[in-house]
Amino acid sequence: MSAKNFDILIQGGGPVGLACAAWCLQKFPEASIALLDRNPVDDADLAAADSRGIALSHGSKLLLDTIDAWPTECADIYRVHVSQAGRFGRALMTREELKQDALGHIIRYRDIHLTLRKALRAIQANSPHFVWRHIDTNTDIADIEAKCVVHAEGGLFKKQDWVESGRDYEQSALVGLVEVENAAPHQAWERFTSEGPLAVLPSHYGPNILNLVWCGTPSSSQTRLALSDADFLKSLQAEFGSRIGQFLKIQDRRLYELGLNYRKEITRVNEVWIGNAAQALHPVAGQGLNLGLRDAYLLAEKLSSLFSKPEDHKTAAAIESTLQDYAQSRKADRSATIGLTDFMARIFTSNLLPLVIGRGLALSALQWLPPVKTALARQMMFGRR
Ligand SMILES: Cc1cc2nc3c(=O)[nH]c(=O)nc-3n(C[C@H](O)[C@H](O)[C@H](O)COP(=O)(O)OP(=O)(O)OC[C@H]3O[C@@H](n4cnc5c(N)ncnc54)[C@H](O)[C@@H]3O)c2cc1C
């Protein structure tokens, strides 16, 4: 089989790989790119897949808007209420005080995925040297060669085929959709329990159907997964309290193991790792995909600028130096986001008294020191620039 040569090979057709391909082609439609995608060709085969609610920041919305990839089914967050179960300290963040249209948006993973596929197909129509190949694990891809390889294979904690730096929080997230009696529209709740954060987030189904992300030890999470609906709702009510009335219904319960796995080096010669292929984070601060989209955007900027130059500029040395430049530009945002997420995942689950008091004080400081609140919110909405 004769090899087909591309400038760029993107491995992984999840949200980050798709977004990276779309931004590269939007900036340079003549780009020679192959995208390898393990997902089925037909959108209908993905429509029943991962319905987990993902919090996307306003910064991610601005980025996705540039390629017309913002899903229509989305719930906006106007207020976030943060508290800890059974302890002092709480904070309320509102869009008014942070002068934003919304503090974030909740969208199902599959809707982000499908909207990005649609956006990339539209861009593909004007991209003569773009090949989107759907593969299964056994497909021979030996006929594809590329000057630069972008790894966007993603993956969840403990499901990735590499382990580097990080931490096992010995927690699982139980996610699902809950129906409640009386929720205020556009409000998100994050409650820190002794086992981990419990988040109740808006959904596009209406104010009383909410996305649940309940983090706990792997064994209690397994037990909760196996409970009858009635017993599950009773135990959720006991942990969350009565702020939004009775929990009435639960559906689509799923478990995810949680941890931090990240690469210290995100480039090697002509290869680069982005999104979850570079770092898998705890969802406590809802940062994984937001960070991955920023990876994809910046990398697309650097690659399209290099590969739109005449052929004799695309040397191995130029590619390696472009990737190093990319890694350098991502350093501050990556380490701030990984560090903040790791800190929150650890501090908010410890039962050591000084830490319990410390986080109560931290929440009070957030409430009473607006500059601290604004700085934290900005980091979470736009990353470190
Ligand atoms: C419970 C939970 C809640 C979360 N909540 C949030 C949140 O609120 N906000 C947020 O920003 N993030 C959140 N995240 C993180 C978010 O899901 C990930 O950061 C995001 O999915 C990463 O996207 P990705 O494209 O890098 O990887 P993935 O979503 O894993 O996609 C990778 C794709 O590549 C494909 N693939 C794998 N190997 C290959 C290969 N060799 N060749 C071709 N294709 C391949 C896979 O089939 C997959 O489709 C959460 C995660 C969890 C577990």
The ligand as an ORCA input file, in Angstrom:
! r2SCAN-3c Opt
* xyz 0 1
  C     -17.894     12.771     35.478
  C     -17.167     13.786     34.631
  C     -17.644     15.084     34.562
  C     -16.960     16.043     33.807
  N     -17.421     17.323     33.802
  C     -16.757     18.269     33.115
  C     -17.208     19.625     33.132
  O     -18.202     19.947     33.780
  N     -16.519     20.549     32.408
  C     -15.399     20.214     31.689
  O     -14.804     21.110     31.057
  N     -14.943     18.943     31.660
  C     -15.595     17.970     32.347
  N     -15.139     16.674     32.315
  C     -13.948     16.346     31.506
  C     -14.283     16.142     30.001
  O     -15.218     15.087     29.854
  C     -12.999     15.821     29.233
  O     -12.000     16.758     29.568
  C     -13.238     15.853     27.724
  O     -14.162     14.857     27.353
  C     -11.920     15.663     26.956
  O     -12.173     15.668     25.578
  P     -11.155     14.905     24.587
  O     -11.654     15.114     23.214
  O      -9.759     15.285     24.924
  O     -11.282     13.360     24.999
  P     -12.519     12.372     24.883
  O     -13.770     13.068     25.221
  O     -12.131     11.175     25.682
  O     -12.541     11.973     23.334
  C     -11.479     11.260     22.731
  C     -11.996     10.544     21.494
  O     -10.907      9.921     20.788
  C     -11.285      8.611     20.382
  N     -10.055      7.790     20.302
  C      -9.377      7.209     21.313
  N      -8.260      6.600     20.848
  C      -8.224      6.824     19.513
  C      -7.314      6.474     18.480
  N      -6.198      5.759     18.726
  N      -7.577      6.869     17.225
  C      -8.690      7.577     16.954
  N      -9.598      7.956     17.891
  C      -9.359      7.584     19.152
  C     -12.275      8.147     21.431
  O     -13.150      7.207     20.878
  C     -12.992      9.450     21.798
  O     -14.126      9.662     20.985
  C     -15.781     15.697     33.078
  C     -15.305     14.371     33.136
  C     -15.986     13.433     33.910
  C     -15.449     12.033     33.964
*
